[in-house]
Amino acid sequence: MYIGLEFFFAVASTFTQKILRVQLEPQFEKPYLCNSLQDFWGKRWNLSVNRLLHPTVYVPVVSASSRVVGRKWAPLPAIVATFAVSAIMHELIFYYIKREQRTWEAWEPSWDATCFFLIHGVCLAIELGIKKELKGKWQLPRAISWPLTVVFIFYTTLWLFVPALVRCHIYEKATRELTAVTEFVKDVFSLSMGKVDMFSHHK
């Protein structure tokens, strides 16, 4: 999935850079090197969503929670709230992908994606809470934290996130879209080459 997303964003970045002269910011920062959930979600995965949800959800909830639990612990409910919003966003995206016709269809969420994000949100909040209590006095060696983090993310993705994608038939639809894009690029390239040949003949 990560390779597919990297490929998609690479193609999109190349297109916007060549056609629109706009440089897209990278969306991933070597997520396979993460050594904690905080590192993965905060610095390495889907950075545009991070930048979107931080000021719109996380910061307001931190501000509101500070009055109840104090500034020290306010980030914990804010993390869970941010992941809950992300879960709803993904459920809506999967609904849009799943529907076959351009009409409203009954929404039958499986809640797999919601469970995935809520589990990660709660686990990240627990991780941050432990870090706050330890105050940097002790931490797991990277040789242990890295495989634990990667295995946890990989397992929960296969358990909850991938089935949600499969039910949307996203792989079949992505294949069709990729084929259509490939044919479009080939047609544009052929048209460009035809114009070059025509110009050279006129000369």
N, C-alpha and C positions, 0 to 999 in steps of 0.2 A: 504494500500500500504506500509506504514511504517513497519507494523508488518511483512508483507511478505519479505521486504528487510532485516529486522533484522534477520528473520529466515534463509534467504539465506546466509547472511554473517556469521551467527553463524555456519551453516553447513560447509561452505567453510573454516572457521577458524579452526574448529575441524578437518576437513580432512587434511589441510596443517600441522597442529600441530602434528597430530598422524602419518601421512605418511611421510611428508617432513621435520618434525622437524622445521617448520618455523611458527613464531607467527605473524599473521596479525594484523595490527593496527585497532582499532575500527573505523567504518565509521560514526557512529552517537553518539551524546552526549546529550541524552534526549531532542530531539527537541521540545517536547510538553511543555517544560518549558521556551521556548524563550519569551522574552519580547520586542523584536524589530526585524526588518528584518535584521539589522546588526548582531544581536546576532544569529539569525537563520542560515543565510547563511555563516557567518564568523566563527562560533564556534561550530555549532551543526549538520549541515546537510551535508552529503556526503563529508566528510573531505578530501578524497583522490583527488577529483576533485578540491577542493579548493586549495590544495597544488600543483596541476598541473597547474592551470590557473593563480595563483598568480604570479609566476616568469615568465611565458611565455607570458602573455597578460597584466595583471594589471600593473606590474612594468614598462615594456617598454612604455605603454600608459601614465602612470603618468609622466615618464621622458620626453616624447614628449610634453605632454600637459602643463607641467610646463613653457615651453618657451612661451606659448600662453596666458594662463589664470593665471599663477602664481602657486607657490607651494601649496598655501592654497586650491585652487579650483581644482587642477589637479586630485585628486582622483575621482571627480564626473564623468567626461567623461570616466575615466578608468573603473569605475564600470559598466557603460552602455556598454562599449566595451567588457568587460569580459562576461557579460550576453548575449550579441549578439553572441559571439563565442560559449558559452554554448548552445544557442538556435540552432545554426547550427549543433553542435555535436549531439544534441538530434534528430533533423530532420533526420540526416543520420542514427542514430541508429534505429529510427522508420522505415525508409525505409528498412533497412536490416532485421528487424523483420517481416515486412509486406510481403516481397516478398516470394512467395511460392516455387519457383524453383531456382536452383543454376545458374541462368542466369541473365543477365542484363534486368531489366524491366523499363518501363517508370516511372520516379519519379513524383508522384503527391502529393506533400506535402499539408497538410491541413492548415499549418501555425498556428495551435492551440498552439503547443509547443513554437513556436517562439514568439507569442503574450504573452504567459505566462511568458517567461523569460524576454522579453523586458519590460513588465509591472512591474515585480519585480525589474529589474535593474533601471528603472526610479524612482520608488517609493523609493528604497534604496538610490539612489543618492539624492533625495529630503530630505529624512530623515537625511542623513549625512550633507547636506547643512544647514538644520535647526539647527542641533546640533553644527555645526561650528559657526553659527551666535549667538546662545545662550551661547556658551562657558561654558556649564555645569552649568549655573546659575539657570536653571529651567528644570525639566523633569517630564513627566507624572508619577504618582504613579504606581507601579507594578500592583496594583489591576485593573488598567484601561489599561495599556499598554499590559499586558499579554493577556487578552481576545481579545483586538483589533487585535493584531498580529496573534493570532491563528485563529480567524474568517476570517481574510483577506487571510491567507495562505490556509485555508480549502476551502473557497469559490472559490478562483481563481483556485485551484487544481481541484475541481469538475467541474468548468465551462470550463476550457481550457485543463488541463493536462490529466485528466482521459479519456475524449472523444478520445484524440489522441491514448491512450493506447488501448481503446476498438476497434478502427478501425484497429489496428494491430493484433487483436485477441490474444493479449498477454496473457490473462488469460487462454484461451484454450491451447495455446502452453506451457505455464508454467505448466499447469496441466499434459500435456503429458510428459514434461521433468522431472517433479517431480516423476511421475509414473515410468519412465525409470530408474531414479536414485535409487528409492526405490527397484525396482527389481534387479538392479545391486548389491546394498548393501546386499540384501537377498541372492543372489547367492554367493557372496564372503563369507558371514557369513556361509552359508551352506557348502561351500567347505572347509572352515577353520575347521568347526566342524567335517566334514568327515575325515580330516587328523588327527585331535586329536583322534577320535575314532579308526582309523587305527593304530595309534601309540600306543594307550593303549592296543589294542588287541595283538600287537606284543610283548609287554612287558609281 
